[in-house]
Amino acid sequence: MADQSITGGRELDAFLQQVSVKVERNILRSALRAGANEFKKDVQQQVPVDEGVLRRSVRVSTRSKKGTVYAYVKAGGRKAPHAHLVEFGTTAHKITAKKGSALVVNGKAVRDVDHPGAKAKPFMRPSFDTGAQSALVAVGEKIRERLTKENINVPAPEGS
């Protein structure tokens, strides 16, 4: 991962001290959501399967706990519980039918089957490794937009 640097952190902190805690939390929540949405777009493009269930399961959520705001990019869920298996792969293993039932393989009922495993096809981690810069830019733009909306003068970033 390339070195990432953030400039203007002290100035941002000074700006955030001027606004109420609720407004600050809302600004940070929307900014982190904007950054996470940059990751989400890239994650969806990296999903290595075509059927679309896994791709549609990628979502962004935010929460605030003890004054800290968090943003998450998640994949999987009820409709795509296999997301982690695609990301990390599986080792060779035996699948055994539950007591009183059988597995059907090629139209034939069997008690157990040897699964050869599956090679990892990462789609989350590569997106986070390569997408940090665009996410940082999105966070900065959203913070600037929201502070301007709150009538706090925000200087343009250097090099703009």
PEFEN-V139819 format. One record per residue. N is the residue number from 0. RES is the residue in one small letter. OMEGA is omega in radians with two decimals (none if undefined). Layout:
{{N | RES | OMEGA} {N | RES | OMEGA}}
This chain:
{{0 | m | 3.14} {1 | a | 3.09} {2 | d | 3.12} {3 | q | 3.08} {4 | s | 3.12} {5 | i | 3.09} {6 | t | 3.09} {7 | g | -3.12} {8 | g | 3.13} {9 | r | 3.13} {10 | e | 3.11} {11 | l | 3.12} {12 | d | 3.12} {13 | a | 3.10} {14 | f | -3.09} {15 | l | 3.09} {16 | q | -3.12} {17 | q | -3.05} {18 | v | -3.14} {19 | s | -3.13} {20 | v | -3.13} {21 | k | 3.13} {22 | v | 3.10} {23 | e | -3.14} {24 | r | 3.12} {25 | n | 3.10} {26 | i | -3.13} {27 | l | 3.12} {28 | r | -3.12} {29 | s | 3.13} {30 | a | 3.12} {31 | l | 3.08} {32 | r | 3.12} {33 | a | 3.10} {34 | g | 3.14} {35 | a | 3.11} {36 | n | 3.03} {37 | e | 3.09} {38 | f | -3.10} {39 | k | 3.14} {40 | k | -3.12} {41 | d | 3.11} {42 | v | -3.12} {43 | q | 3.10} {44 | q | -3.09} {45 | q | -3.10} {46 | v | -3.00} {47 | p | -3.11} {48 | v | -3.03} {49 | d | -2.99} {50 | e | 2.98} {51 | g | -3.13} {52 | v | 3.14} {53 | l | -3.14} {54 | r | 3.13} {55 | r | -3.11} {56 | s | -3.14} {57 | v | -3.08} {58 | r | 3.13} {59 | v | 3.03} {60 | s | 3.10} {61 | t | 3.02} {62 | r | 3.11} {63 | s | -3.13} {64 | k | 3.13} {65 | k | 3.07} {66 | g | 3.12} {67 | t | -3.13} {68 | v | -3.13} {69 | y | 3.00} {70 | a | -3.09} {71 | y | 2.93} {72 | v | -3.06} {73 | k | 3.04} {74 | a | 3.12} {75 | g | -3.09} {76 | g | -3.08} {77 | r | -3.08} {78 | k | 3.13} {79 | a | -3.09} {80 | p | -3.09} {81 | h | -3.06} {82 | a | -3.11} {83 | h | 3.12} {84 | l | 3.09} {85 | v | -3.10} {86 | e | -3.01} {87 | f | -3.11} {88 | g | 3.10} {89 | t | 3.06} {90 | t | 3.08} {91 | a | -3.10} {92 | h | 3.13} {93 | k | 3.07} {94 | i | -3.11} {95 | t | 3.12} {96 | a | 3.08} {97 | k | -3.13} {98 | k | 3.11} {99 | g | 3.12} {100 | s | -3.13} {101 | a | 3.02} {102 | l | 3.10} {103 | v | 3.13} {104 | v | -3.11} {105 | n | 3.10} {106 | g | -3.08} {107 | k | 3.13} {108 | a | 3.12} {109 | v | 3.14} {110 | r | 3.11} {111 | d | -3.11} {112 | v | 3.07} {113 | d | 3.12} {114 | h | -3.08} {115 | p | -3.07} {116 | g | -3.14} {117 | a | 3.13} {118 | k | 3.10} {119 | a | 3.06} {120 | k | -3.05} {121 | p | 3.08} {122 | f | 3.12} {123 | m | -3.03} {124 | r | 3.12} {125 | p | 3.11} {126 | s | 3.13} {127 | f | 3.12} {128 | d | -3.05} {129 | t | -3.01} {130 | g | -3.05} {131 | a | -3.07} {132 | q | 3.14} {133 | s | 3.09} {134 | a | 3.10} {135 | l | 3.12} {136 | v | 3.14} {137 | a | 3.10} {138 | v | -3.14} {139 | g | 3.13} {140 | e | -3.12} {141 | k | 3.11} {142 | i | 3.13} {143 | r | 3.14} {144 | e | -3.10} {145 | r | 3.10} {146 | l | 3.08} {147 | t | 3.10} {148 | k | 3.11} {149 | e | 3.12} {150 | n | 3.03} {151 | i | -3.08} {152 | n | -3.11} {153 | v | 3.13} {154 | p | 3.09} {155 | a | 3.14} {156 | p | 3.11} {157 | e | 3.11} {158 | g | 3.13} {159 | s | none}}
